[in-house]
Amino acid sequence: MKRDTSASLWREAQKCLAGGVNSPVRAFNAVGGEPFFAASGSGPRIQDVDGNEYIDYVLSWGPLVMGHAHPAVVEAVRHALERGASFGVSTEAEIRLAERIIRHFPSIERVRFVNSGTEAVMSAIRLARGFVGADIAVKVAGCYHGHMDGLLVRAGSGLTTFGQPDSRGVPEAYSRCTLVIPYNDIEAAREVFDTYGEDIACLVVEPVPGNMGVVLPESGYLEALRDLTKWSGSLLIFDEVMSGFRAGMGGAQARYGIKPDLTCLGKVIGGGLPVGAYGGPAEIMGMLAPQGPVYQAGTLSGNPLAMAAGLATLEALEHPGVFERIEQSMTTLAEGLGACAKEAGVPVYQTQTGSMACMFFNENPVRNYEDATQSDTQRYAAFFRGMLERGVYFAPSQFEACFMSATHSVAEIDKTLDAARQTLSELE
Ligand code: KE4
């Protein structure tokens, strides 16, 4: 495919944007080659600045569950914009979107909107520390919760040793408030709570992680985290920024029947515009300013355009049968990819929850981050590039999820599987 204009923009971008991007994964470093620049999107497809078209399974990293430029979303945002982009005063739309979220997430009685998933998790952890009166946050290796300092931490040497900063610029002191445990390991969780119980404010986890690829919780794991946090008087925070309205209309918490203390949301609830949210029982959320002593604020929080996009997206997604149809499309694609890999003799391990899925280039099951890192990332990169050349855009990293939308039809899935058959058969 010709990508001269993207190449030219890439050179310009590197002269004015840090690393040429506004988010690292967009540089395509994990898959090699130069990134393309998007020009437009429509339904399941994205067009680049050279006129190439790709069937899109990244969908802006999850938000576009109704596809690109969904007419109802475009009309809702246009209508809101014509009345003014922002007021810094509350609007009715914030109430209506919060009410919809509460309807789907019974564990939430009060919502606070912010502008990103990072802000949602960062604020939820501050709220947990303020509510419980303890400092330690426990996180799970391989889960990503945005770029807040305290969570950019990798596992320490031993399970009950504090994490190590996973990014330059994160003070050692921050990582002394963060413990890191492996996913799907109840014993490791129990050991940390036995050792630090009353000093733990919260455990934050992606109930179905999508940032090490998609990894599924083993039977009893999420229940054990719920029991341990309850026993220690700490809060269980489900980061459902990705899994919310993707693992199910009520997120992973509905699929697995676990009631967390706080839930973080983002992506789908903004329909492609900048939104994050966190929520939980009125008793906990009442600790937030202006009612309570935990401060959090934001100039554009609850922005009318973002609220309009989120409302239009959820309204469309709530139509009877829409979520199930998207989930079925994801299953059809996943099964087809598995069959193509088998045909080509390429060992893969596949996972799916609702409308998000992953194909690990790994001949063994992937049950945590350590397993995920054993995957053949070079083979994944070759798969990514082969598919891109055939007009299919998967995530530019093995350690991401792929997403389905309501607009992907049989035609897109068949074209994807044809491309996969050819690409997989060419892999060394
Ligand atoms: P943002 O701050 O990027 O809006 O959200 C952070 C975040 C929090 N929690 C979960 C479960 C997330 O998946 C994310 C962000 N997801 C990544 C994709 N893996 C965003 C893509 C990017 O970083 O450019």
Boltz pocket constraint, residues with backbone or C-beta under 6 A from the ligand:
constraints:
  - pocket:
      binder: B
      contacts: [[A, 23], [A, 24], [A, 25], [A, 26], [A, 61], [A, 115], [A, 116], [A, 117], [A, 118], [A, 119], [A, 121], [A, 144], [A, 145], [A, 146], [A, 147], [A, 206], [A, 210], [A, 211], [A, 239], [A, 240], [A, 241], [A, 242], [A, 243], [A, 266], [A, 275], [A, 276], [A, 399], [A, 400]]
      max_distance: 6.0
